[in-house]
Every structure is written in C-alpha cells, then in structure tokens.
C-alpha cells in the first residue's frame, strides 16, 4: 500500500506484467527492490497507472534510481478483471537509464 492508501500488490504475472516481467526483462527479481518505491506517493499518474521513483543510496551517495509502475485499476492485460477483484498492482519495475538492473540490486 502506498501513502495514498492504494492497494498495490506484486502478482507473479507473465512476460507482460508482474514479477515474471520485471525479473526476465529488467533483472529486478526481489520483492524488496520492486516494492521499495511504493513507500511514498506516486511521482507520475496517468489515469489509473502510477509511477513511483525510489533511490538506492550508499554512504549518502545515490547509486541507482529505480522506478516501479503500478496499475491501480482492476482490469488486467486484455481488459479482463483480476480474479480477486483487487487492483492489478505492479506492471513493471526497472533501473533508470539501464535495460537490465545490476545483480547487486537484488541483494538489498
């Protein structure tokens, strides 16, 4: 749940969304890395889609900016309702400026 009380979960998903997508396409494979940016308010909102930015810092220096994107609505891929009636949740998560996140991001 984010600071605006939106229910954001990370579903197992497919190649198109969720944990499977973020891990296979962007090498962001841990729940901790994916959900860390949700600890705040959305940085950008378009309709029911919200983007959250977070930073990974070490010794006061920002090492990486990460973004998690959530669908706050109940309609998933192909316009189908989610089976549990809850919002879709995490669509993708990635490291800014890179196609693949470095392996150390998954060890936080």
N, C-alpha and C positions, 0 to 999 in steps of 0.2 A: 504494500500500500504506500502511495506517495503522500506528500504533505498536504495535498488537496483531497485526500481520502479516496482516491481512485484505487480500485481493486486491480492490481497488476500482478499477474502470475506468469511464470515461465513454463509453458507447456513443452512436453517432449517434442512435438511438432513434426515437421517434414523438411525436405530440402528447401521449401519455400518460406518457412517461418519457425520460430521457437528455438529450443536448444539445439536440435539437429542442424538447423540452418546456421546458427551463429558459430557452432563448432566446425562444421565442414567447410563453410565458405570464408570464415574470418578468424579461425583458430582462437575463438573466445569460448572456452568449454566449461567453465565453472560457474555455478550459480552465484557465487560471491562476486565475481567480476561482472557478470551480466546485470545483477540487481543493484550493485553499489550506486549507480547514478540515480536510481529511484528514490534515494534518500534526500529528497528535496522537491522543489516544484519544477514543472516542465519548463524547459528553455524555449521550446518552439511548439506551437499547437496549430494543427490544420484539421479542422473538423474533429473527428474522433481519434485522430492519430497524434501522438505526443512524442517529442524527442527530449531526452534528458542527457545532459553532459555531466561527466564526472572527471576528476583528475586523480592520477596516481602520483603521489609525491614521495620523495625520499630525502631526508635531511633538509626539508624546506624548499627543495627544488622539484618542480613539476617534471616528471619523467615521461608522462603519457596522458593524453586526453582521450577518454573513452565516451562513446555515445550508445545509449540503449533507446530503442524505438518501440513504443507500445501502442497497440490498438485498444482503445478504451471501449469500443462497441462490442456487441455480441455476435456480429457477423464475421465469420472467418473467410478463408480462401473460397472463391467461387460463390460468395454471398450466402453461404449456409450458416445457420445459427450454430453456436457452440453447443455441444451435447449437454453441458451442465448449466447453461443459461448465464454463465459468468462471462465477463469480457474476454476477448481473445488473449490479451496480455502481450508479452514480448513478441515482436515480429522479427527484430534483428538487433544485434549489438556488434560494435566494431571499434577498432582503434583509429582515431582520426589521422588522416594522411597516409594510411597504410592499407593494403589489401588484406594482409594477414597480421594478426597481433603477434608480438614476440611470445615465445613459450613462457617467459617469466610472468606474464600477466595472469596465467592460470595457476600460479603458485602463490598468489597473495593470500 
